[in-house]
Amino acid sequence: MPRSTVARINLDALRHNYRLAQAQAGSARAMAVVKADGYGHGIVRVARALAGDAEKFAVACIEEALAIRQAGLGQPVVLLQGVHAREDLRDCVQHDFEPVMHCHGQLDWLASSPQPRFWLKVNTGMNRLGFRPEELGAVVAGLGPLASNGQLLGFVTHFACADDPDSGMTDSQTRVFEGATAAWPELMRSVGNSAAHFRSGQPLYDWSRPGIMLYGASPMIGKTGPELGLQPVMTLEAPLISTRFVRAGESVGYGASWVAQKDTRMGMVAIGYGDGYPRHAGTDTPAAVLGKRIRLLGRVSMDMLAVDLTGAPEAREGDLVELWGTTVSVDEVASCAGTIGYELLTGVTARVPRVCE
Ligand SMILES: Cc1ncc(COP(=O)(O)O)c(C=O)c1O
């Protein structure tokens, strides 16, 4: 029998979160960002579940877009990094993929290949990818007829600090983007990640691009997904495989880093960093058993971790421990591990079966 360590995927919660994003977007439409294997939830599973609602999907690379097509879904798929090779443009035309072209090299390929509909990336301050605002006029002029015959769909930019309500950078990037794209009011615009959905007054133009919020985790510093009205989609759970008392003065696990101050009933849970549970989550990171919150003890091993069962004396071997999900948000665990929910969700390894509820 396989071990009962699983990631349960709640597709109703996913749809709830998408519908919230769409409602927040108002007259804009929300393309569902499903890159990185649907943020660890399974790209095909997620895309199929959203296919009745989402009019477009967005991914990082062409392999992910092809997975959506091979699953039989017909929505246009936006390639957020454009194409990585000239030959990929043929696939884009054939499958209605919309690359976001971000550099002159990609535009050169476009000039000598089959031409899909595409977007242009504008660098408004993130300084990862995109054309500078002041060169946009020349870039569009250089596209010749592609700019006016419907092949150029519009402009995309990405925010650096939308997760931080105290930062002025999002307003400044928005102003730069508006100025840079004002000459082409007939073309579409897309700026907003999940965090932009939670900024009041933030224009989302024609298409927003929510990712993390669809999965119920928080895009905002200092808030959990449920505090923002999101429903967790993934519940990561694993069985208690042993319980014991450690005596006052005894230590638990590698490095003997946690030492019992008093006799303590503890349990071992069959999950570890080999499953994608973060090794940096230390003592006091929350988990839950039988609906009660408990805490981790000591260091996370590759296949196991220890929990304090003082608060759940009825817990027995075989009971399932929730590492994150509806009782403990992935955002809380991420904060204890010094990271973000994005990394935890995308990091659950292939050893953990995803099971749909
Ligand atoms: C260009 C772009 N748009 C949208 C998203 C979605 O962002 P989030 O998951 O924060 O909503 C990402 C994610 O990294 C991205 O790179």
The ligand as an ORCA input file, in Angstrom:
! r2SCAN-3c Opt
* xyz 0 1
  C       4.915     38.143    -16.191
  C       4.101     37.541    -15.097
  N       2.798     37.820    -15.026
  C       2.006     37.300    -14.042
  C       2.541     36.479    -13.078
  C       1.657     35.972    -11.962
  O       2.088     36.519    -10.743
  P       1.391     36.125     -9.367
  O       1.584     34.666     -9.196
  O       2.107     36.932     -8.349
  O      -0.048     36.487     -9.526
  C       3.894     36.180    -13.104
  C       4.479     35.307    -12.063
  O       5.614     35.247    -11.762
  C       4.704     36.714    -14.153
  O       6.018     36.452    -14.225
*
